[in-house]
């Protein structure tokens, strides 16, 4: 995105990608259909040490701007849920769009060569990649974070930033499944069961599906909460998000002979497990109101304490990265190193699940491309 914008402004641009082909994370995103933006994009849906940093770029290049670009290429798309926009066809269409935009600007693209060295002297950057060396007055770090290493993702951006004296906010996996141990391991018996919940981590809350797995918890609600979770903290899950206080007592009055497991209105295996954990056997009529009230409170605030996450291997993105304190929010340029820029996931700006991280990539890339 950055290269296309800069190239179309008349700049001579070289994109260097150590992978054999460009856009590999784009190609696997959204189940291969690329959740390319979210119509509800707003700065408060991003995590950063500086929550105001993303405002400028997101405000100047919006989701509507990228949708207009997608439309101009005749790419069919649809809204799935919660403002998430997906290609009707393959994610390859988005890669082809970006390559076409680069071609319009005469951008050169070099793939399949690892970066061997980067130096800066006499207001010029020199990058050695494979057997080649290229030089320019500006260098843009757009190498993402270490999430999904099977696609050759690395922490190269951080190493390069440190070389130029830039600070790093400690990177950690985000939008990642959480793992459970101890008493919580009993829920592994219901691996594969999914239900809609409200999941909370800290002050953040997300109403989406949660999935019980052989290792712990996953699903959109858990992935969202994971970005805010810290080791040692608990995740609170409301397993009955549509229920008003007193609902179990009301169910008892209306149908006293109904079984507890049926009254919960949850997937059968989950209802069985919860009823057993809450020691609620048999029919509602046989259970005291006070015990039903206790069960309601527990179901609305069930606490899990993860012992970790599935790490960068399963994380969709990375929280942390190059400190925004080092950059201009207008141009993405490093304040203390002339000609050095950082954009996208390499920067300490991380969006929610559902197209937000792609929109940050487009917006930060556009901002830098306008400034080069």
C-alpha atoms as one frame of an Amber mdcrd trajectory, in Angstrom:
protein
   0.000   0.000   0.000   2.782   2.374   0.947   4.780   1.541  -2.168   1.758
   2.004  -4.433   0.922   5.420  -2.994   4.527   6.626  -3.097   5.104   5.218
  -6.575   2.016   6.923  -7.963   3.346  10.177  -6.478   6.429   9.821  -8.647
   8.792   8.253  -6.144  11.108   5.462  -7.237  10.256   2.520  -4.945  11.650
  -0.962  -4.340   9.717  -3.478  -2.238  11.890  -6.221  -0.760  10.153  -9.341
   0.609  12.187 -12.289   1.853   9.262 -14.632   1.150   9.013 -16.301  -2.271
   5.765 -14.433  -3.019   4.144 -11.295  -1.655   1.055 -11.106   0.533   1.092
 -14.553   2.100  -0.732 -13.414   5.241  -3.346 -11.760   3.037  -3.893 -15.016
   1.182  -4.662 -17.061   4.304  -6.764 -14.409   6.014 -10.497 -14.761   6.442
 -10.446 -18.429   5.502  -8.873 -17.502   2.168 -11.415 -14.746   1.434  -9.566
 -11.875   3.166 -11.493  -9.872   5.749 -10.029  -6.738   4.178 -11.563  -4.039
   6.410 -14.285  -3.260   8.921 -16.916  -0.574   8.403 -16.906   0.161  12.151
 -13.224   1.099  12.222 -12.493   3.618  14.977  -9.394   4.406  17.064 -10.936
   2.923  20.229 -10.793  -0.510  18.595  -7.009  -0.511  18.620  -4.552  -1.325
  21.405  -1.459   0.840  21.814   0.613   2.386  24.578  -0.597   5.646  23.012
  -4.311   5.183  22.265  -4.387   8.443  20.289  -1.599   7.577  17.850  -3.740
   5.792  15.262  -6.349   8.581  14.992  -4.610  10.622  12.302  -3.902   7.819
   9.830  -7.270   6.114  10.349  -9.061   9.418   9.905  -7.244  10.306   6.690
  -7.572   6.910   4.984 -10.830   5.265   6.015 -12.527   1.916   5.497 -14.740
   3.637   2.919 -11.617   4.700   1.007 -10.368   1.130   0.776 -13.818  -0.173
  -0.148 -13.881   2.376  -2.983 -10.527   1.028  -4.184 -11.843  -2.547  -4.022
 -14.958  -1.499  -5.955 -12.853   0.192  -8.616 -11.341  -3.218  -9.417 -14.754
  -4.885  -9.629 -14.032  -7.155  -6.669 -17.269  -8.548  -5.233 -17.549  -8.484
  -1.453 -20.034  -8.986   1.368 -20.492  -8.024   4.995 -20.397 -11.082   7.218
 -21.026  -9.959  10.806 -20.129  -6.975  12.974 -19.025  -4.855  10.022 -16.526
  -7.408   8.696 -16.081  -7.191   4.915 -14.897 -10.237   2.941 -14.212 -10.956
  -0.716 -16.898 -13.104  -2.327 -14.093 -14.936  -4.070 -10.430 -15.440  -3.232
  -8.093 -13.285  -1.155  -5.840 -13.364  -4.223  -8.012 -10.541  -5.588  -6.704
  -8.194  -2.864  -3.085  -9.170  -3.556  -3.669  -8.630  -7.280  -5.214  -5.215
  -6.541  -2.168  -4.126  -4.537   0.229  -5.411  -7.191  -1.742  -3.555  -9.884
  -1.605  -0.357  -7.830   2.161  -0.808  -7.475   2.489  -1.361 -11.221   0.702
   1.945 -11.841   3.456   3.634  -9.861   6.311   1.755 -11.502   7.194   0.012
  -8.250   9.874  -2.697  -8.399   9.303  -5.835  -6.320  12.053  -8.230  -5.266
  11.110 -11.497  -3.545  12.915 -14.535  -2.219  16.016 -12.853  -0.793  16.798
 -12.473   2.904  17.993  -9.077   4.117  21.690  -9.436   4.826  22.501  -5.926
   6.013  21.040  -2.435   6.435  23.231   0.628   6.880  22.681   4.376   7.049
  25.328   6.955   6.138  25.425  10.332   4.404  21.602  10.619   4.451  21.294
   7.355   2.533  20.123   3.855   3.455  21.753   0.822   1.874  20.024  -2.563
   2.001  21.840  -5.725   1.007  19.485  -8.559   0.063  20.735 -11.783  -1.460
  23.432 -10.807  -3.982  21.974  -7.307  -4.427  22.335  -3.916  -2.753  19.904
  -1.029  -3.117  20.176   2.486  -1.721  17.679   5.285  -1.107  17.142   8.343
   1.095  14.194   6.681   2.857  13.572   3.253   4.340  10.155   1.899   5.374
   9.911  -0.964   7.856   6.783  -2.904   6.838   7.759  -6.436   7.825   4.960
  -7.093  10.322   5.332  -8.982  13.581   6.347 -12.531  14.512   2.829 -14.008
  14.438   2.344 -17.045  12.175   6.032 -18.016  11.816   5.106 -20.833   9.403
   4.694 -18.028   6.842   8.260 -16.892   7.567   7.088 -14.120   9.905   9.865
 -12.934  12.220  10.754 -10.167  14.648  13.024  -8.590  12.017  11.233  -5.226
  12.343  12.210  -4.983  16.000  15.824  -5.932  15.367  16.083  -3.297  12.663
  14.388  -0.639  14.779  16.736  -1.325  17.693  19.689  -0.963  15.362  18.599
   2.612  14.763  17.991   3.279  18.452  14.193   3.023  18.439  12.395   1.682
  21.500  10.219  -1.434  21.420   7.048  -2.091  23.393   7.349  -5.738  24.444
   5.683  -7.861  21.741   3.225 -10.572  22.778   0.793 -12.829  20.910  -2.683
 -11.391  20.308  -5.912 -12.729  18.835  -4.682 -16.088  20.065  -6.304 -19.158
  21.713  -5.720 -19.456  25.461  -4.617 -22.627  27.237  -5.999 -24.028  30.493
  -4.671 -26.267  33.244  -5.678 -27.440  36.712  -9.397 -27.654  37.423 -10.181
 -25.880  34.171  -8.768 -28.880  32.294 -12.067 -30.657  32.978 -13.599 -28.572
  30.202 -11.431 -30.407  27.686 -14.064 -33.132  27.874 -16.338 -30.862  25.832
 -13.768 -29.950  23.164 -15.482 -28.831  19.986 -18.476 -27.241  21.736 -19.169
 -23.616  20.851 -21.637 -21.147  22.360 -22.257 -17.412  22.317 -20.878 -15.637
  25.368 -19.610 -12.326  26.612 -15.911 -12.670  27.398 -14.136 -10.102  29.565
 -10.464  -9.386  30.109  -9.724  -6.316  32.185 -12.147  -3.598  31.102 -12.673
  -5.065  27.616 -15.756  -7.173  26.846 -16.704  -9.010  23.643 -20.019 -10.669
  22.744 -19.265 -13.444  20.262 -18.806 -17.211  20.161 -16.423 -19.077  22.450
 -15.058 -22.501  21.563 -13.840 -25.113  24.040 -10.759 -26.929  22.700  -8.496
 -29.777  23.759  -5.995 -27.192  24.979  -8.295 -24.536  26.377 -10.428 -21.744
  24.940 -10.743 -20.266  21.463 -13.398 -18.737  19.224 -13.870 -15.051  18.317
 -14.817 -13.863  21.832 -11.719 -15.487  23.349  -9.396 -14.302  20.582 -10.624
 -10.750  21.165 -10.202 -10.994  24.940  -6.721 -12.510  24.544  -5.371  -9.207
  23.236  -6.167  -7.646  26.619  -5.275 -10.638  28.799  -2.033 -10.780  30.774
  -0.456 -13.896  32.354  -1.779 -14.532  35.851  -5.078 -12.789  35.178  -8.433
 -14.490  34.739 -10.907 -14.390  31.868 -14.536 -13.872  32.897 -17.179 -15.447
  30.694 -20.904 -14.796  30.824 -22.297 -18.087  29.573 -25.885 -16.776  29.647
 -25.560 -13.243  28.215 -29.243 -12.801  27.371 -30.580 -13.857  30.759 -31.923
 -11.352  33.311 -31.316 -11.906  37.039 -33.786 -14.406  38.460 -34.244 -16.361
  35.244 -33.630 -19.759  36.806 -36.126 -19.082  39.599 -38.655 -17.942  37.003
 -38.034 -21.117  35.004 -38.639 -23.122  38.177 -41.995 -21.383  38.735 -43.060
 -21.851  35.133 -41.960 -25.471  34.702 -40.781 -26.991  37.990 -40.365 -30.474
  36.512 -37.986 -29.377  33.793 -34.454 -30.739  34.101 -31.672 -28.322  35.034
 -29.597 -29.220  31.998 -32.482 -28.422  29.679 -33.286 -25.196  31.548 -29.777
 -23.860  30.928 -30.550 -23.618  27.207 -26.933 -24.330  26.265 -25.403 -26.982
  23.987 -26.083 -30.366  25.588 -22.491 -31.332  26.397 -21.784 -27.912  27.859
 -24.995 -27.957  29.902 -24.075 -31.396  31.256 -20.601 -30.219  32.285 -21.853
 -27.027  33.919 -24.674 -28.742  35.793 -22.168 -31.244  37.168 -19.706 -28.513
  38.198 -22.502 -26.537  39.875 -23.872 -29.670  41.565 -27.329 -29.069  40.126
 -28.798 -32.518  39.471 -32.309 -33.426  38.454 -35.297 -31.116  38.202 -35.562
 -27.430  39.093 -38.285 -28.216  41.625 -35.740 -30.057  43.766 -33.306 -27.128
  43.985 -33.574 -24.280  46.496 -33.992 -20.765  45.125 -30.815 -19.599  46.827
 -28.808 -22.305  45.080 -30.365 -21.318  41.758 -29.385 -17.686  42.395 -25.817
 -18.770  43.132 -25.789 -20.751  39.879 -27.017 -17.716  37.932 -24.202 -15.578
  39.313 -21.603 -18.226  38.527 -22.890 -18.741  34.981 -22.836 -14.979  34.357
 -19.266 -14.646  35.631 -17.486 -17.962  35.125 -13.779 -17.443  35.749 -11.013
 -19.214  33.898  -7.362 -18.558  34.678  -5.358 -19.462  31.568  -1.872 -20.799
  32.115  -0.758 -19.304  28.818  -1.632 -18.983  25.159  -0.851 -20.952  22.035
   1.820 -18.367  21.259   2.914 -16.652  18.081   2.422 -19.888  16.126  -1.364
 -19.508  16.445  -1.617 -15.748  17.043  -3.220 -13.770  14.242  -1.380 -10.569
  15.202   1.086  -9.108  17.691   0.450  -6.611  20.465   3.405  -4.282  20.991
   6.162  -3.434  18.555   8.008  -0.269  17.577   7.050   2.402  20.089   4.720
   5.075  18.735   6.572   7.560  20.959   9.350   7.309  18.384   7.123   8.250
  15.427   5.077  11.001  13.863   1.405  10.002  13.805   0.987  12.087  10.632
   3.751  10.535   8.531   4.851   7.345  10.356   8.398   8.752  10.242  10.864
   8.200  13.072  11.378  11.467  14.927  15.078  10.968  15.620  16.193   9.102
  12.494  15.661  11.044   9.251  14.147   9.037   6.417  13.143   6.021   8.534
   9.479   4.969   8.648   7.559   2.093  10.241   4.014   0.976   9.369   1.495
  -1.800   9.879   1.872  -4.549  12.445   5.520  -3.655  13.065   4.238  -0.638
  15.016   2.665  -0.740  18.480  -0.884  -0.523  17.111  -3.046  -3.664  17.198
  -6.665  -3.890  16.090  -9.568  -6.056  17.105 -10.475  -9.198  15.212 -12.471
  -8.605  12.045 -10.559  -6.543   9.470  -9.252  -3.837  11.791  -5.591  -4.814
  11.394  -5.835  -4.734   7.612  -7.358  -1.260   7.807  -4.440  -0.118   9.955
  -2.078  -1.556   7.344  -3.825   0.364   4.545  -4.090   3.590   6.565  -0.539
   3.630   7.949   0.834   2.608   4.543  -1.126   5.427   2.865   0.151   7.963
   5.445   3.776   6.996   4.897   3.327   6.810   1.136   2.029  10.388   1.128
   5.039  11.558   3.139   7.884   9.849   1.281
